[in-house]
Amino acid sequence: MKTLELFQLLEQHQDKSLVFEYAPGHLVGANYHITEVKHLSIDSVDCGSQTDTWKETIIQLWESPKEIGKTEYMSVYKALAILKKVGKMKPYVLDAEIKIEYSNARFHTAQLFINDFEIKAKQLIFKLGVEQTDCKAKEACGISEAVLQPVGLNVEPCCSPDGNCC
C-alpha cells in the first residue's frame, strides 16, 4: 500500500477505531502508540550489480506497558492527526510504500506490509504481513524460478563464494 492510499483510507474512516492485525488472528494491543514515523530513501545495489532507489514510509507502533489491559483502540481521527502533524514537519512522499514496524514479547521486530484492510463494526483493521527476501538478480546469478525451493531447506544462495555474481 502506498502512503497516499493509507491517508485516503484514514480520511474516509475517521469515525472508526484503528486496529492492526500483525499475524492472522493476532492484533496489536489496544495500548499501542505511534512512536515514530520514518521517511526512508533506499539506495541499493543487488547481487547482480544492479542499482535501485525507492522511498518508504515506516510507522512504528509500540505497546505501552503502563496501559496493559486497555480495550479501546486509538481512533483513526487521532492517528490521522498525529500523521498530519508529522507531515507538516517532514513532508511525505505519497507514492512511497508504507510499512508498519512492530514487535511484542511474542513477535520479533519487523517492518510489515499492509496487505489488506477490512471494515468490521466500528473498526478499520489493517492486515499486515511480511514479504520473503528474494534474489533480484536471478538471471545474472543463474537462478531459475523452477529450481527455487521453499524456505527452510538448504538452498545455495545466489551469492555463494563459487557463484557468478557479487
Secondary structure as UniProt FT lines:
FT   HELIX           3..12
FT   TURN            13..15
FT   STRAND          17..23
FT   TURN            24..25
FT   STRAND          26..27
FT   TURN            30..31
FT   STRAND          32..45
FT   TURN            47..48
FT   STRAND          51..63
FT   HELIX           65..67
FT   TURN            68..69
FT   HELIX           76..89
FT   TURN            94..95
FT   STRAND          97..104
FT   TURN            105..106
FT   STRAND          107..120
FT   TURN            121..122
FT   STRAND          123..129
FT   TURN            136..137
FT   HELIX           138..141
FT   HELIX           145..147
FT   TURN            151..152
FT   TURN            158..159
FT   TURN            161..162
//
